[in-house]
Amino acid sequence: MKLDPLQYAVTDPIIDHDQANSSTSREVPPPKTYAEMHLKVGELVPIETIHNHYRPSMRLSGRIVGWVESNSLLLSIPLKAARTGMVKLNEQVLLRVFNGQNAYAFSTTVVKIEHFPFTYLHLTFPKKINALEVRSSARQQVNIPIILTQDGKEGMNSHILDINMTGASISTVDPLTDESPIRFTLHFDLHEVSFSLKLESHLRSSKVVQDKDGVSHHQSGLEFMNLEPNDRLILSSLLWKQMQLQMHPEPAVTLEKEVPQ
């Protein structure tokens, strides 16, 4: 199966989360011009090479140096990335951008690699920009097994009850503390691509509840910390697919229990 490099990024239509129980959907209008994404010189941009028969996809980060509308986009990259061949001439790459409200993705081609006065790429100007609206308040009910780590204690079994772009509600047997970060990893497949999303969070609320069998457990609200732009993009895609899974019986996302490190 040939995978569109943008398919697992942000090509899905957007459902109004305030009407999530209806089947009405709407697309986020893509920006008419590159400038409408409001990107700034010096902004960090995740770069991903496209998987092919010769090598797997590779990920690195670059910074925007500048652009000429409809002509070229310039991105600086680490010298090591160029020397080790992470990015090659005439290779197609995928760029993802998150501006706090919308997530964008577009493909471009490396037309030149310069090393003076620093290492940077000349990229073709994007012809098509895909957009996904990300609403932090939209919570998706799930039942995802995870293993927590806090205060050096590993192997605390838990599961996520619901999740959104800013945090999650989880259930544990033992209480958690708000004195140190809580870490866990989500493993899932999205459009036949495997992802591992490492999340760090703080405890924001906690209460004791009873399940239908009368067994007490702790239900805690977590707030995510230090999310990178690419993490936000992957998380938003997961939430969208989980919404699709709830609306339609055909599976859209495969979630796996975390394997302890």
C-alpha positions as CSV (number, residue, x, y, z in Angstrom):
1,M,0.0,0.0,0.0
2,K,1.4,3.3,-1.0
3,L,1.2,5.9,1.7
4,D,0.6,9.5,1.0
5,P,3.3,11.3,3.0
6,L,0.7,13.9,4.2
7,Q,-2.0,11.3,4.9
8,Y,-1.0,10.6,8.5
9,A,-0.2,14.3,9.1
10,V,-3.1,16.7,8.7
11,T,-5.3,15.7,5.8
12,D,-8.3,14.6,7.7
13,P,-11.5,16.8,7.7
14,I,-12.3,18.5,10.9
15,I,-15.4,17.8,13.0
16,D,-16.8,20.6,15.2
17,H,-15.9,19.2,18.6
18,D,-18.9,21.1,20.1
19,Q,-21.1,18.9,17.9
20,A,-19.1,15.7,18.2
21,N,-22.1,13.6,18.6
22,S,-23.4,14.6,15.1
23,S,-22.0,13.5,11.8
24,T,-21.5,17.0,10.6
25,S,-17.9,17.7,9.5
26,R,-16.0,20.7,8.1
27,E,-12.6,21.3,6.7
28,V,-10.3,24.0,8.0
29,P,-9.6,26.3,5.0
30,P,-5.9,26.0,4.1
31,P,-4.0,29.3,4.1
32,K,-4.1,31.1,0.8
33,T,-0.4,31.9,1.1
34,Y,2.6,30.6,3.0
35,A,2.7,33.9,4.9
36,E,-0.8,33.3,6.3
37,M,0.7,30.6,8.5
38,H,2.4,33.4,10.4
39,L,5.7,31.7,10.6
40,K,8.7,33.6,11.9
41,V,12.4,33.6,11.0
42,G,14.2,31.5,13.5
43,E,11.2,29.3,14.3
44,L,11.9,25.6,14.9
45,V,10.3,23.3,12.3
46,P,10.2,19.5,12.5
47,I,11.5,17.9,9.3
48,E,10.8,14.3,8.2
49,T,12.2,12.5,5.2
50,I,9.8,10.4,3.2
51,H,10.1,6.6,3.6
52,N,11.1,4.8,0.4
53,H,12.6,1.5,-0.7
54,Y,16.2,2.7,0.0
55,R,15.9,3.8,3.6
56,P,13.4,4.5,6.4
57,S,12.1,8.0,7.2
58,M,14.4,10.1,9.4
59,R,13.5,13.0,11.6
60,L,15.4,16.2,12.5
61,S,14.7,19.8,13.2
62,G,15.5,23.0,11.3
63,R,15.0,26.7,11.7
64,I,13.4,29.0,9.2
65,V,16.0,31.4,7.7
66,G,13.7,33.0,5.2
67,W,11.6,32.6,2.1
68,V,10.6,34.1,-1.2
69,E,6.9,33.7,-1.9
70,S,6.3,31.1,-4.7
71,N,10.0,30.6,-5.1
72,S,12.0,29.0,-2.3
73,L,12.1,28.3,1.4
74,L,15.4,28.4,3.4
75,L,15.9,26.2,6.4
76,S,19.0,25.8,8.5
77,I,19.9,22.3,9.8
78,P,22.6,20.9,12.1
79,L,25.9,20.4,10.4
80,K,25.9,16.8,11.6
81,A,22.6,16.1,9.8
82,A,24.1,17.2,6.5
83,R,27.4,15.3,6.9
84,T,25.7,12.0,7.9
85,G,23.3,12.3,4.9
86,M,20.1,12.6,6.9
87,V,18.9,14.9,4.1
88,K,19.8,14.4,0.5
89,L,19.7,16.5,-2.6
90,N,16.5,16.2,-4.7
91,E,14.8,14.3,-1.8
92,Q,11.2,15.0,-0.7
93,V,10.7,16.0,2.9
94,L,7.7,16.7,5.1
95,L,7.5,19.8,7.2
96,R,5.0,20.1,10.1
97,V,4.1,23.4,11.9
98,F,1.9,24.1,14.9
99,N,1.1,27.7,15.6
100,G,-1.0,27.2,18.8
101,Q,-4.4,26.9,17.1
102,N,-3.8,25.1,13.8
103,A,-1.5,22.3,12.7
104,Y,0.0,22.5,9.2
105,A,1.9,20.0,7.0
106,F,3.3,20.3,3.5
107,S,5.8,18.4,1.4
108,T,8.8,20.1,-0.4
109,T,11.9,19.0,-2.2
110,V,15.6,19.7,-1.4
111,V,17.0,21.5,-4.4
112,K,20.3,22.7,-2.8
113,I,22.4,22.1,0.3
114,E,24.7,25.0,1.3
115,H,27.4,24.9,3.9
116,F,28.6,28.6,4.0
117,P,28.3,30.6,6.2
118,F,26.2,27.9,7.9
119,T,24.5,24.7,6.8
120,Y,21.1,25.4,5.3
121,L,18.7,23.9,2.7
122,H,17.1,25.5,-0.3
123,L,13.6,23.9,-0.6
124,T,10.9,24.2,-3.2
125,F,8.1,26.5,-2.1
126,P,5.1,24.5,-0.9
127,K,2.3,24.1,-3.5
128,K,-0.2,22.5,-1.2
129,I,-0.6,23.2,2.6
130,N,-2.8,20.9,4.6
131,A,-4.4,22.3,7.8
132,L,-6.0,20.8,10.9
133,E,-7.7,22.8,13.6
134,V,-6.7,21.8,17.1
135,R,-9.0,22.6,19.9
136,S,-7.5,22.0,23.3
137,S,-10.9,21.6,25.1
138,A,-12.1,18.6,23.0
139,R,-11.8,15.5,25.2
140,Q,-12.0,12.0,23.8
141,Q,-13.2,9.2,26.1
142,V,-10.7,6.3,25.9
143,N,-9.6,3.2,27.9
144,I,-5.8,3.1,27.2
145,P,-3.6,1.0,29.6
146,I,-0.4,2.8,30.5
147,I,2.5,2.4,33.0
148,L,3.4,5.4,35.1
149,T,6.7,6.6,36.4
150,Q,7.0,9.1,39.3
151,D,9.6,9.8,41.9
152,G,11.8,7.0,40.5
153,K,9.0,4.5,41.0
154,E,8.3,2.5,37.9
155,G,5.6,0.0,37.0
156,M,2.5,1.8,38.4
157,N,-0.3,0.3,36.4
158,S,-3.0,2.8,35.2
159,H,-5.3,3.6,32.3
160,I,-6.4,6.8,30.6
161,L,-10.1,7.6,30.9
162,D,-10.1,10.6,28.6
163,I,-7.5,12.7,26.8
164,N,-7.2,16.0,25.0
165,M,-4.5,18.4,23.7
166,T,-3.6,19.7,27.2
167,G,-4.0,16.7,29.5
168,A,-5.7,13.5,30.5
169,S,-7.8,11.9,33.2
170,I,-6.3,8.6,34.5
171,S,-7.3,6.0,37.1
172,T,-4.8,4.4,39.5
173,V,-5.0,2.2,42.6
174,D,-2.6,4.3,44.6
175,P,-2.7,8.1,45.0
176,L,-0.3,10.3,43.0
177,T,1.6,13.3,44.3
178,D,1.8,16.8,42.9
179,E,5.4,17.2,44.0
180,S,7.1,15.7,41.0
181,P,6.4,15.1,37.3
182,I,4.4,12.0,36.1
183,R,5.7,10.3,32.9
184,F,4.3,7.7,30.6
185,T,4.4,6.6,26.9
186,L,1.7,6.0,24.4
187,H,2.3,3.4,21.7
188,F,-0.1,3.4,18.8
189,D,-0.4,2.9,15.0
190,L,-1.7,5.6,12.8
191,H,-2.2,5.0,9.1
192,E,0.1,2.0,9.3
193,V,2.8,4.1,10.9
194,S,4.0,3.2,14.4
195,F,4.4,6.1,16.9
196,S,5.6,6.3,20.5
197,L,4.6,9.5,22.3
198,K,6.5,10.2,25.5
199,L,4.5,12.5,27.8
200,E,5.4,14.4,30.9
201,S,2.7,15.8,33.1
202,H,1.8,17.3,36.5
203,L,-1.0,16.3,38.8
204,R,-3.8,19.0,38.8
205,S,-6.7,17.2,40.6
206,S,-7.5,14.0,42.3
207,K,-10.5,12.3,43.8
208,V,-11.5,8.9,45.1
209,V,-14.3,7.2,43.1
210,Q,-16.0,3.8,43.1
211,D,-16.5,1.6,40.1
212,K,-19.7,-0.4,39.5
213,D,-18.4,-3.3,41.7
214,G,-17.8,-0.9,44.6
215,V,-14.0,-0.9,44.3
216,S,-12.4,2.4,45.1
217,H,-9.7,3.9,43.0
218,H,-8.1,7.3,42.4
219,Q,-9.1,9.4,39.5
220,S,-6.5,12.1,38.7
221,G,-6.4,14.9,36.2
222,L,-3.0,15.5,34.5
223,E,-1.7,18.5,32.6
224,F,0.8,17.8,29.9
225,M,4.2,19.7,30.1
226,N,6.8,20.6,27.5
227,L,5.0,19.3,24.5
228,E,7.0,19.8,21.3
229,P,5.3,21.0,18.2
230,N,5.6,17.6,16.5
231,D,4.2,16.0,19.7
232,R,1.2,18.2,19.5
233,L,0.6,17.3,15.8
234,I,0.8,13.6,16.5
235,L,-1.5,13.9,19.5
236,S,-4.0,15.9,17.5
237,S,-4.0,13.2,14.8
238,L,-4.6,10.6,17.5
239,L,-7.5,12.5,18.9
240,W,-9.0,12.8,15.5
241,K,-8.7,9.1,14.7
242,Q,-10.1,8.3,18.2
243,M,-13.1,10.5,17.4
244,Q,-13.6,8.7,14.1
245,L,-13.4,5.3,15.9
246,Q,-16.1,6.4,18.3
247,M,-18.3,7.6,15.5
248,H,-17.8,4.6,13.2
249,P,-17.3,0.9,14.1
250,E,-14.4,0.4,11.8
251,P,-11.1,0.6,13.8
252,A,-9.1,3.7,13.0
253,V,-6.4,3.6,15.6
254,T,-4.6,0.7,17.3
255,L,-3.4,1.4,20.8
256,E,-1.0,-0.9,22.6
257,K,-0.1,-1.3,26.2
258,E,3.2,0.3,27.1
259,V,6.2,-2.0,27.4
260,P,8.4,-1.1,30.4
261,Q,11.8,0.2,29.5
